[in-house]
Amino acid sequence: MKSFVIHSVHAACMTANDLGLQANAAVAIENGQIAWVGSTTSLPDRFRSWEQYDGEGKLLTPSLTDCHTHLVWAGSRAGEFRQRLHGASYADIAAQGGGILSTVKATRAATENELFAASLPRAQALLSQGVGHIEIKSGYGLSLVDELKQLRVARRIGAQLPLKVTTTLLAAHALPPEFKDDADGYIEHIIADILPAAVDQGLAEAVDVFCENIGFTRAQTERVFQAAQAHGLPVKLHAEQLSDQDGSALVAHYQGLSADHLEYLSESGIRAMAAAGTVAVLLPGAFYFLRETKLPPIDLLRQHGVPIAIATDANPGSSPLVQLPLMMHLACSLFRLTPEEAWLGVTRHAAAALGDQGQGTIAVGQRADLALWNLSAPEEICYEFGINPLHSLWIAGNQVS
């Protein structure tokens, strides 16, 4: 693995509270890690003989992290998009047997190779936008065989592409047809069969649950969390999207990595998240696509110092969007985040939401996942969309073509 220096860049290092901007900066990369960061004029002599990459004054940032996706699915739900435009709600469609269950049917019917072929282009699209780390959830199989199939496809995507893939078991996403009217029985099936198999086969790095009035109760969620904890896996939660189930406080109680969606988040839930260090993951794509009106409590999150991440929520029903820079724009325009908050939300805080502490930064000792942008100022990526400003991308020190 070669050693090299990227110099003459405007570097956004993503410190704890701001972008950590450094003008005319240089970054030395050795063995896939960042070996030195500082002014180009102060580059130590031992790095001057290394290969030099002239950044020409462009913006250098950590590569982006998409910390909440459902990227592996089969089928289309464009028909539901039409239904919503004719007045049906997300809950109405789910009650009619649509929604998640229609994707479950298509995903179960697809072979592993078909599922891989359908999903790979979505990951490639994110990679082309400077994304170096993505989370992929299961949750469209809802059976032992098909949940594991989804997770294997996620692993194959990580093996095929030069990016890092973190897998999350979301078997508690919806109630499968074979467990109709027996949610407790399905939760027991997850705990006794699906979760142990995913752990034994090394397919899951975290566990998620959809805790909602059309999902699973707080008590059922806690049973899954306890089982995940027994297997040594961290937890996260789809929380407070459609109603306040106090799920954010529950996931914080289990030292959860993140609570995601959060439109109906209460101040007590925010306090619990702040105390636990649980990241708030906002999903403006779903808010936009479903035409929601209840805004997440951004000011309270700021007031209590809860780290805020942003993700695509890429999925076929409520956010069929695989453009993370667009999510930065939507987070600013819809949620009124600042550009600085948006950048931290797709780098440092997004990495923390996946348990990848310290990543999403430009700092000595961190993995050299870096993106060079045709931007003169960081806010430009939040201001304009439709043109991809990515110039160059390095993952673990290797340049991605």
Secondary structure, DSSP 4 states (H G I P E B T S, - for coil): ---EEEEEEEEE---SSS--EEEEEEEEEETTEEEEEEEGGG--HHHHTSEEEE-TT-EEEEPEEE--------S--HHHHHHHHTT--HHHHHHTT-THHHHHHHHHHS-HHHHHHHHHHHHHHHHHTTEEEEEEE--S--SHHHHHHHHHHHHHHHHHSSSEEEEEEEEETS--GGGTT-HHHHHHHIIIIIHHHHHHTT--SEEEEEBSTTSB-HHHHHHHHHHHHHTT--EEEEESSSS--SHHHHHHHTT-SEEEE-TT--HHHHHHHHHHT-EEEE-HHHHHHTT------HHHHHHTT--EEE----BTTTB----HHHHHHHHHHHH---HHHHHHHTTHHHHHHTT-TT-SS--TTSB--EEEES-SSTTHHHH--SS--EEEEEETTEEE-
